[in-house]
Amino acid sequence: MAKRANILLIDDEEQLCIAAEKILTKEGYHVTAIHTGEAGLERFGNLGADVIITDLMLPDIDGLEVLRRAKELRSSVEVIVITGHGTVEKAVEAMRLGAYDFISKPLDRAELLKAIGKAVEKQRLAIENQQLRAELQQHRNEDMLIGNSPGMVAVKKLLRQVAPTDVSVLIQGESGTGKEVVADFIHTFSARHSKPIVKISCAAIPETLLESELFGYERGAFTGAAGQKPGKFELADGGTLFLDEIAEMSTQLQAKLLRVLQDGRFQRLGGTREIHVDVRIVSATHVDIHKAIEENRFREDLYYRLNVVHVGLPALRERVEDIPLLAGYFLKKFAARMQKDVSTISPEAQEQLMTHTWPGNVRELENAIQRAIAVASDNTIHSFQLTAGAGRSARGGVGSFAPSVTVPVGTTLAEMEERLIVETLNQCEGDKEKAAKILGVSSRTLYRRAAK
């Protein structure tokens, strides 16, 4: 990289520029000399540079202003400042503002080459680290899509085809099947991976607040709006917005969302300025979306906007052959996290895993492995205390212990409901979506009653 690095030299002393350009060109650098700060910044904004060398004392703006504005244009650029007599204090200020190094006049060849070499090497290492982090994240997301069953093989094939495109994706599957993991996978393998993925659950946020969370608000838009706040759409600009449990959104808000998806423009609550964003939409739901459309709970036109590509995730009971792979992955993950020497699952415990119906799907399996490791007394998990749903196995028998709730005579219906909700949430380790499924109510209903 050093031999191909582009250097932008900003200094009004022509002889200094000629000497520096000669030294650097001989070493293989590409050098452009500009004599004013504004002209240098314009050139940098149009054509870029790997390293900027700027004098602190320029005829129009000072080197500190060049440093600030160059970092705003491209934060990865390295800036080296040239200091003359009486500018040491400013050089220290430049270092505080993000300058990589400073060199003094008159220029010394060895000092100049050393400073630039170190700056270019730092930039090269930063690029390599960024690439390694991206590759590591890709491997992590690939690892989470565990399974060799026909259903999962088809899902992974579809995701690899869809992720690099920019189309909207609707993910459908029961609670706990891994819809958020799929959203992460799509973002990581897209061209937007360097930008953020912003997530919001349409079921977890009260309807009155969901609109402001999505689109943001201006000061005074409503009681308590003390300042300006950007919404999730703005935060996801250039990246991906994941709308979880999209079917829980009200039809009124669905209409506003549809307008944003059509032209990419919206206004904050209480605002008048139109904001334009470039966002890829990935949405998810566990409900029967076609039934919701028939019951006028979900807009058909919005459905077609969201469902350009449909990803259906199979329930864990439909891919039993993947259970040993998933169990082994979670065993390794949580044993390391808890620093426990638990490395195997006994044949009897494996049989329990294979015959359980897993109403909570992969999330329930993950919790079961985590709980078993926590209470294990040696290096083997001998049995599982499975607590989800009715506790019946796939073969029709009782597969595990199912806890009960004892209610004394004289308990009011309201108290009984409260206790049942609390106990179910405890057994589900706080997973409200899983508890809602067990209790037979919608996620929104459970969130509201739990909050009450």
Summary of the structure (lengths in Angstrom):
residues: 452
radius of gyration: 29.4
end to end distance: 60.7
largest distance: 97.6
contacts: 1415
relative contact order: 0.08
helix: 50%
strand: 14%
